[in-house]
């Protein structure tokens, strides 16, 4: 069974400029994810897609098997990530010389994941036969209990009211925040219909402390603190 890993990293981040190559806990941010992918021993090929030559160079230095020049139309602020993953998958397969069975995408802005989160997500796909697996952490707010929406007139209401009022968050349906850390797909199903949610999508649960995604400067500081703490515990 052939498993390919893609890592997609734009160069034009506005929330944290230059974040994907910015040093964090001793190495460029992109290097953490490339090294994690290699350390799992799961992947036949690890490919990094970016519109930035600097990011591609840092990824190659970290050991990526292939770096891909992402097309400009897939690297704008408005472009979704899924088309870039599909493009990277096809480029990786062309370089490897064979088709993948399973495709895994790792987000380089989520370096707090453990290797077991990657392998566990792949195992869940294999065990269930699902089309894909995403990762997430238990939500702090529930749309059934304490998440509200504001109407045009300024009034607020529960996002998803139930027929019977929920008095405790613990009694509401389980809700999760997608953390964007790991995505796993059956390759053929994904390339035939590239998207994140299918009727049989499964979720691999990760703890909150491994689910911080770097989107703002504060996130960067929090993630670096946690990475340094983890290093000190080794």
C-alpha positions in Angstrom: 0.0 0.0 0.0 1.4 3.4 -1.1 0.9 6.4 1.2 1.8 9.9 0.1 2.1 12.9 2.5 1.6 16.4 1.2 2.4 19.6 3.1 1.0 22.8 1.7 2.5 26.1 2.8 1.8 29.5 1.3 4.3 32.3 1.4 1.8 35.1 1.8 0.6 34.8 5.3 -0.9 38.1 6.6 -1.7 37.1 10.2 1.9 36.1 11.0 4.1 37.3 8.1 6.7 34.7 7.0 5.5 32.2 9.6 6.2 29.1 7.7 9.9 29.7 7.7 10.1 31.7 10.9 12.3 29.9 13.5 10.2 28.4 16.3 11.8 26.4 19.2 15.0 26.2 17.3 14.0 25.4 13.7 11.8 26.8 10.8 8.2 26.1 11.4 7.9 24.0 8.2 10.7 21.8 9.4 8.7 20.5 12.3 6.0 19.0 10.1 8.5 17.6 7.5 10.5 15.9 10.2 7.3 14.5 11.8 6.1 13.1 8.5 9.5 11.4 8.0 9.6 10.1 11.6 6.3 8.2 11.3 7.8 5.8 8.8 4.4 5.7 7.2 5.0 7.5 4.0 6.5 6.4 0.7 6.9 10.1 -0.3 6.7 13.4 1.5 6.0 16.4 -0.8 5.9 20.1 0.1 3.9 22.5 -2.1 4.5 26.2 -1.9 4.6 29.4 -4.0 7.6 30.5 -2.0 11.2 29.5 -3.0 12.3 30.2 0.6 9.7 27.7 2.0 10.6 25.1 -0.6 14.3 25.4 0.3 13.6 25.1 4.0 11.5 22.0 3.4 14.2 20.4 1.2 16.8 21.1 4.0 14.5 19.3 6.5 14.4 16.2 4.3 11.3 16.5 2.1 11.5 14.1 -0.9 10.0 16.7 -3.3 9.2 20.4 -3.3 6.5 21.6 -5.7 6.1 25.1 -7.1 2.4 25.8 -6.3 0.6 27.6 -9.2 -0.1 31.2 -8.5 -3.9 30.8 -8.7 -3.8 28.3 -5.9 -1.7 30.5 -3.6 -4.0 33.6 -3.2 -5.8 34.7 0.0 -9.0 33.5 -1.6 -7.8 30.1 -2.8 -8.9 27.0 -0.9 -6.4 24.4 0.2 -8.1 21.4 -1.3 -7.1 22.2 -4.9 -3.5 22.7 -3.8 -3.5 19.3 -2.1 -4.9 17.6 -5.2 -2.2 19.3 -7.3 0.5 18.2 -4.9 -0.8 14.7 -4.9 -0.6 14.4 -8.6 2.9 15.9 -8.7 4.1 13.6 -6.0 2.7 10.5 -7.8 4.4 11.6 -11.0 7.8 12.0 -9.2 7.3 8.7 -7.3 6.3 6.8 -10.5 3.2 5.2 -9.0 -0.3 6.0 -7.7 -1.0 6.3 -4.0 -3.6 4.3 -2.1 -3.9 6.8 0.8 -3.2 10.5 0.8 -2.3 12.3 4.0 -2.0 16.1 4.3 -0.3 17.7 7.3 -0.8 21.3 8.1 2.6 22.9 8.9 1.0 25.5 11.2 0.1 22.6 13.7 3.5 21.4 14.9 2.2 20.3 18.3 0.8 17.0 16.9 2.3 13.7 18.0 3.4 11.0 15.6 0.6 8.9 17.2 -2.0 11.5 15.9 -0.8 10.9 12.4 -0.7 7.1 12.6 -3.9 7.0 14.6 -5.7 8.9 11.9 -4.4 6.6 9.2 -5.4 3.6 11.3 -8.9 4.9 11.7 -9.3 5.3 7.9 -8.1 1.7 7.4 -10.2 0.2 10.2 -13.4 1.9 9.1 -13.0 2.0 5.4 -14.2 5.6 5.5 -13.6 8.0 2.6 -11.6 10.3 4.8 -10.6 11.2 8.4 -10.1 14.7 9.8 -8.8 15.7 13.2 -10.3 17.9 15.9 -10.5 18.6 19.6 -13.5 18.8 21.9 -15.2 22.3 21.5 -15.1 24.7 24.4 -18.5 26.1 23.2 -21.5 24.1 22.1 -24.0 25.4 19.5 -26.7 23.5 21.5 -25.9 25.2 24.8 -23.7 28.3 24.9 -22.8 29.3 21.3 -25.0 32.1 20.1 -25.7 33.9 16.8 -26.5 37.6 16.5 -29.3 38.6 14.2 -29.5 41.8 12.1 -31.6 43.5 14.8 -28.9 42.8 17.5 -30.7 40.0 19.3 -29.0 36.7 19.9 -30.2 33.1 19.9 -28.6 29.7 20.3 -26.9 28.5 17.1 -28.6 25.1 17.1 -31.6 25.0 19.6 -33.0 21.5 20.4 -36.6 20.7 21.0 -35.8 20.1 24.7 -33.6 22.7 26.4 -30.1 21.5 27.3 -29.3 22.6 30.9 -25.7 21.4 30.9 -23.1 21.4 28.1 -22.2 17.8 29.0 -25.8 16.8 28.0 -25.6 18.3 24.5 -24.4 16.3 21.4 -20.6 16.0 21.3 -19.1 18.9 19.3 -15.5 19.3 18.1 -13.4 22.1 16.7 -11.6 21.1 13.5 -7.9 21.7 14.2 -6.7 21.2 10.6 -3.7 19.1 11.8 -4.2 15.9 9.9 -6.3 15.0 6.9 -6.4 11.5 5.5 -8.2 10.4 2.3 -8.7 7.4 0.2 -6.8 8.6 -2.8 -9.1 7.6 -5.6 -12.2 9.0 -3.9 -10.5 12.3 -3.1 -9.2 13.0 -6.6 -12.5 12.0 -8.1 -14.3 14.5 -5.8 -11.8 16.7 -3.9 -13.4 17.9 -0.6 -13.2 17.7 3.1 -16.6 16.3 4.1 -18.2 13.2 2.7 -21.2 11.3 4.1 -18.9 8.9 5.9 -16.2 11.3 7.1 -14.7 10.3 10.5 -12.9 12.3 13.2 -9.8 11.4 15.1 -9.9 13.2 18.4 -6.8 15.1 19.6 -6.4 16.9 23.0 -6.7 20.7 23.1 -3.0 21.1 24.0 -2.0 19.5 20.7 -4.6 21.4 18.6 -3.3 25.0 18.5 -3.1 26.2 15.0 -0.9 29.2 14.3 -3.0 31.9 12.7 -2.1 34.9 14.8 1.0 36.2 16.6 -0.4 35.0 20.0 -0.8 31.5 18.6 2.9 31.5 17.5 3.9 32.5 21.0 1.7 29.8 22.7 2.9 27.1 20.3 6.6 28.0 20.9 6.1 27.9 24.6 4.5 24.4 24.4 7.2 23.1 22.0 9.9 24.3 24.4 8.2 22.7 27.3 7.9 19.4 25.4 11.6 19.6 24.5 12.5 20.2 28.2 10.6 17.1 29.2 12.5 14.8 26.8 
